[in-house]
Amino acid sequence: MPPDDVTLTFDGTATTLLRLGPVTLLTDPNFLHRGERAHLGYGLSSRRLTDPALQPDDLPGLDAVLLSHMHGDHWDRRATRGLPKPSRVLTRPEASRCLADRGFTATEDLRPWQTTTVERDGVVVRVTSVPGVHGPGPLGRLLPQVMGSVLELVRDGEVRWRGYVTGDTLFRPALAQVLERCGPLDALVPHLGGTKLGPFLVTMDGRQGADLVELLRPGVTVPVHYDDYGLFKDPLGTVVQEVTRRRLPGTLRPVVRGQTVSLTA
């Protein structure tokens, strides 16, 4: 792989392997099999409809894990059993406390817009925590804290690539702060699915995903988190249709489980 290449390998749901030069990150580890249930709190659960492409034993050496929030479709019981307990996990304080109870002692709390770094072979990946809104109004206070992540590959003091993994946030115009605080994006990885609790949307549907592409204007967009669970109500085709209809700039690059795609235009 070229030294500054950036790729995404899709495992399913929001679980991806991100390779930024020599640095390898895992996002939102969900390894449940088809038919198993993810627990979402308050007695709610959702049955998985697909099988993941990878299991913990298939993973390469990881430099860090990025966790959007503590829900069973983002960190499950198979992740707890299969990932090394010393793994460095970057997440919100609420999720960090839950992981500490499960024996993961190398968690790092990131508050909104706080930055940390992951380093390997002279390359720095800068991780900036982006606040998210998992539910509207009062419902948002009942759902877990959400973290999106802006990732920057830095070599010789220069940012060579920048991308944004949204986490389970709804679209809000305030997400324009990603550009204001961090700069233009080479790639966007939005969590979609149009998940609803009753009548309330709690993850972006295709229309909101297109709104975010229109707002942030990334070079490449790779949607994830859209068809793996029964609670996901909005298919991938919706965002494809919306982006096409609006003639939005950049490249929409859908990915299937087990596939590796470039995150560079």
Number of C-alpha atoms within 10 A of each C-alpha: 10 7 10 17 16 24 19 23 21 24 26 26 27 29 27 24 22 22 21 25 21 19 20 22 21 24 23 27 29 27 26 24 17 14 13 16 19 22 17 16 13 8 6 10 18 18 18 21 16 17 18 20 17 19 18 16 8 8 11 11 10 17 17 20 21 25 26 31 26 24 19 21 27 23 25 19 16 15 18 17 11 12 17 13 17 11 15 19 25 24 28 26 17 14 24 23 16 12 20 13 9 13 12 19 16 16 23 16 17 20 15 15 19 12 15 15 15 16 16 12 8 9 20 23 25 18 24 24 27 25 24 24 23 25 21 13 9 8 13 15 12 12 19 20 21 25 31 29 27 25 23 23 25 21 16 9 9 10 14 14 21 25 26 25 24 27 30 28 24 25 22 13 11 10 18 12 13 20 14 9 10 16 13 16 21 20 29 24 25 29 25 32 31 25 22 17 12 7 7 12 17 24 28 28 26 26 19 19 27 26 21 22 24 16 17 21 21 24 19 22 26 20 23 26 26 27 20 21 23 15 17 19 16 20 16 19 12 16 24 18 14 17 22 13 10 11 10 17 14 17 16 20 15 14 17 13 18 15 12 16 17 16 24 17 12
